[in-house]
Amino acid sequence: MVKARFHIGQLIEHNLFGYRGVVVGVDSRFNHTDSWYESVAKSRPPKDKP
């Protein structure tokens, strides 16, 4: 089991890209397509560490 670093409702800011957000849910594993990952995930987070 993977323990989440953030909790629902927490305000966050990306360290490298500076975008801000609110945690609305936590997934235990990556479920999007590889094409989504390549086009959207600028920071290339590891897929096995949600």
DSSP file (Angstrom, degrees, kcal/mol; ACC not computed):
  #  RESIDUE AA STRUCTURE BP1 BP2  ACC     N-H-->O    O-->H-N    N-H-->O    O-->H-N    TCO  KAPPA ALPHA  PHI   PSI    X-CA   Y-CA   Z-CA
    1    1 A M              0   0    0      0, 0.0     2,-0.4     0, 0.0    27,-0.0   0.000 360.0 360.0 360.0 137.3    0.0    0.0    0.0
    2    2 A V        -     0   0    0     26,-0.1     2,-0.5    48,-0.0    47,-0.0  -0.831 360.0-138.7 -97.9 132.4    1.2    3.5   -0.9
    3    3 A K        -     0   0    0     -2,-0.4     2,-0.1     1,-0.0    25,-0.0  -0.797  22.0-122.7 -92.3 130.1    0.7    6.3    1.6
    4    4 A A        -     0   0    0     -2,-0.5    24,-0.0     1,-0.1    22,-0.0  -0.442   7.8-150.6 -71.9 141.7   -0.4    9.6    0.1
    5    5 A R  S    S+     0   0    0     -2,-0.1     2,-0.3     2,-0.0    -1,-0.1   0.694  81.0  44.6 -81.7 -20.2    1.8   12.6    0.8
    6    6 A F  S    S-     0   0    0      4,-0.0     2,-0.3     6,-0.0    -2,-0.1  -0.824  74.4-136.7-124.6 160.0   -1.2   15.0    0.6
    7    7 A H    >   -     0   0    0     -2,-0.3     3,-2.1     1,-0.0    16,-0.3  -0.850  36.8 -85.6-118.0 156.8   -4.7   15.0    1.9
    8    8 A I  T 3  S+     0   0    0     -2,-0.3    16,-0.2     1,-0.3     3,-0.1  -0.330 115.7  24.2 -59.8 132.6   -8.0   15.9    0.3
    9    9 A G  T 3  S+     0   0    0     14,-3.0    -1,-0.3     1,-0.3     2,-0.2   0.281  88.3 137.5  94.1  -9.0   -8.7   19.7    0.5
   10   10 A Q    <   -     0   0    0     -3,-2.1    13,-2.3    13,-0.1     2,-0.4  -0.498  53.3-129.4 -73.6 135.9   -5.0   20.6    0.9
   11   11 A L  E     -A   22   0A   0     11,-0.2     2,-0.3    -2,-0.2    11,-0.2  -0.707  34.1-174.9 -81.9 134.4   -3.7   23.6   -1.1
   12   12 A I  E     -A   21   0A   0      9,-2.8     9,-2.2    -2,-0.4     2,-0.4  -0.904  20.9-161.2-131.5 158.0   -0.6   22.8   -3.0
   13   13 A E  E     -A   20   0A   0     -2,-0.3     2,-0.2     7,-0.2     7,-0.2  -0.984  29.3-119.0-138.8 129.7    2.0   24.5   -5.2
   14   14 A H     >  -     0   0    0      5,-3.1     4,-1.4    -2,-0.4    -2,-0.0  -0.492  18.5-144.3 -68.7 129.1    4.2   22.7   -7.7
   15   15 A N  T  4 S+     0   0    0     -2,-0.2    -1,-0.1     1,-0.2     0, 0.0   0.861  93.1  30.8 -64.6 -37.9    7.9   23.3   -6.7
   16   16 A L  T  4 S+     0   0    0      1,-0.1    -1,-0.2     3,-0.1    -2,-0.0   0.895 130.9  28.7 -91.0 -44.4    9.3   23.5  -10.2
   17   17 A F  T  4 S-     0   0    0      2,-0.1    -2,-0.2     1,-0.0    -1,-0.1   0.593  91.6-134.3 -99.8 -12.5    6.5   24.9  -12.4
   18   18 A G     <  +     0   0    0     -4,-1.4     2,-0.1     1,-0.2    -3,-0.1   0.491  49.4 147.6  78.1   2.9    4.7   27.0   -9.8
   19   19 A Y        -     0   0    0     -6,-0.1    -5,-3.1     1,-0.0     2,-0.3  -0.478  34.9-145.5 -75.4 149.7    1.1   26.0  -10.6
   20   20 A R  E     +A   13   0A   0     -7,-0.2     2,-0.3    -2,-0.1    -7,-0.2  -0.740  26.8 148.4-111.4 158.0   -1.3   25.9   -7.7
   21   21 A G  E     -A   12   0A   0     -9,-2.2    -9,-2.8    -2,-0.3     2,-0.4  -0.971  39.8-107.4-168.1-178.6   -4.2   23.6   -6.9
   22   22 A V  E     -A   11   0A   0     -2,-0.3     2,-0.5   -11,-0.2   -11,-0.2  -0.993  35.0-117.7-126.1 133.7   -6.3   21.8   -4.4
   23   23 A V        +     0   0    0    -13,-2.3   -14,-3.0    -2,-0.4   -13,-0.1  -0.593  36.7 169.3 -72.3 121.8   -6.2   18.1   -3.8
   24   24 A V        -     0   0    0     -2,-0.5     2,-0.3     1,-0.4    -1,-0.2   0.510  62.5  -7.2-111.8  -9.9   -9.6   16.6   -4.8
   25   25 A G        -     0   0    0    -18,-0.1     2,-0.4     2,-0.0    -1,-0.4  -0.967  56.8-131.1-174.9 164.6   -8.7   12.9   -4.7
   26   26 A V        -     0   0    0     -2,-0.3     2,-0.4    -3,-0.1   -22,-0.0  -0.996  15.0-157.6-131.8 128.4   -5.9   10.4   -4.4
   27   27 A D        -     0   0    0     -2,-0.4     3,-0.1    23,-0.2    -2,-0.0  -0.834  14.9-145.1-102.7 142.9   -5.4    7.4   -6.7
   28   28 A S  S    S+     0   0    0     -2,-0.4     2,-0.3     1,-0.2    -1,-0.1   0.648  84.5  11.2 -80.8 -13.7   -3.4    4.4   -5.5
   29   29 A R  S    S-     0   0    0     20,-0.1     2,-0.3    21,-0.1    -1,-0.2  -0.986  90.7 -85.6-157.8 159.3   -1.9    4.0   -9.0
   30   30 A F        +     0   0    0     17,-1.0    17,-0.0    -2,-0.3    -2,-0.0  -0.502  42.6 168.7 -68.8 126.6   -1.6    5.7  -12.4
   31   31 A N        +     0   0    0     -2,-0.3    -1,-0.1     2,-0.1     2,-0.0   0.442  39.8  99.6-121.7  -2.9   -4.7    5.0  -14.5
   32   32 A H  S    S-     0   0    0      1,-0.1     2,-0.1     2,-0.1    -2,-0.0  -0.265  78.5 -92.4 -79.3 172.1   -4.5    7.5  -17.5
   33   33 A T     >  -     0   0    0      1,-0.1     4,-2.0    -2,-0.0    -1,-0.1  -0.395  29.7-114.8 -79.7 160.9   -3.2    6.6  -20.9
   34   34 A D  H  > S+     0   0    0      1,-0.2     4,-2.4     2,-0.2     5,-0.2   0.849 117.1  57.3 -63.0 -33.9    0.5    7.0  -21.9
   35   35 A S  H  > S+     0   0    0      2,-0.2     4,-1.8     1,-0.2    -1,-0.2   0.885 106.0  49.4 -66.6 -37.0   -0.6    9.7  -24.5
   36   36 A W  H  >>S+     0   0    0      2,-0.2     4,-2.4     1,-0.2     5,-0.6   0.940 110.9  50.4 -63.3 -46.0   -2.2   11.8  -21.6
   37   37 A Y  H  X5S+     0   0    0     -4,-2.0     4,-1.2     1,-0.2    -2,-0.2   0.914 111.6  47.2 -58.3 -45.8    1.0   11.4  -19.6
   38   38 A E  H  <5S+     0   0    0     -4,-2.4    -1,-0.2     1,-0.2    -2,-0.2   0.840 119.0  39.6 -66.8 -33.9    3.2   12.6  -22.4
   39   39 A S  H  <5S+     0   0    0     -4,-1.8    -2,-0.2    -5,-0.2    -1,-0.2   0.748 129.3  22.6 -89.9 -23.8    1.0   15.6  -23.3
   40   40 A V  H  <5S+     0   0    0     -4,-2.4     2,-1.9    -5,-0.2    -3,-0.2   0.791  97.2  81.2-114.2 -39.3    0.0   16.8  -19.9
   41   41 A A    ><< +     0   0    0     -4,-1.2     3,-1.3    -5,-0.6    -1,-0.1  -0.497  49.8 172.6 -80.5  82.5    2.4   15.7  -17.2
   42   42 A K  T 3  S+     0   0    0     -2,-1.9    -1,-0.2     1,-0.3    -5,-0.0   0.841  76.7  49.8 -58.6 -37.1    5.2   18.3  -17.6
   43   43 A S  T 3  S-     0   0    0     -3,-0.2    -1,-0.3     1,-0.0    -2,-0.1   0.544 100.0-135.8 -84.7  -5.4    7.1   17.3  -14.6
   44   44 A R    <   -     0   0    0     -3,-1.3    -2,-0.1    -7,-0.2     3,-0.1   0.926  26.7-165.4  52.3  54.7    7.1   13.6  -15.6
   45   45 A P        -     0   0    0      0, 0.0    -1,-0.1     0, 0.0     2,-0.1  -0.361  33.7 -89.6 -65.5 152.1    6.3   12.2  -12.1
   46   46 A P    >   -     0   0    0      0, 0.0     3,-1.4     0, 0.0    -2,-0.0  -0.393  29.2-138.6 -63.6 136.8    6.8    8.5  -11.7
   47   47 A K  T 3  S+     0   0    0      1,-0.3   -17,-1.0    -3,-0.1    -3,-0.0   0.743 101.2  55.7 -68.9 -22.7    3.7    6.5  -12.6
   48   48 A D  T 3  S+     0   0    0      1,-0.2    -1,-0.3   -19,-0.1     0, 0.0   0.328 100.9  61.5 -94.2   8.7    4.2    4.2   -9.7
   49   49 A K    <         0   0    0     -3,-1.4    -1,-0.2     1,-0.1   -20,-0.1  -0.671 360.0 360.0-133.1  79.1    4.2    7.0   -7.1
   50   50 A P              0   0    0      0, 0.0   -23,-0.2     0, 0.0   -21,-0.1   0.511 360.0 360.0 -65.9 360.0    0.9    8.8   -7.2
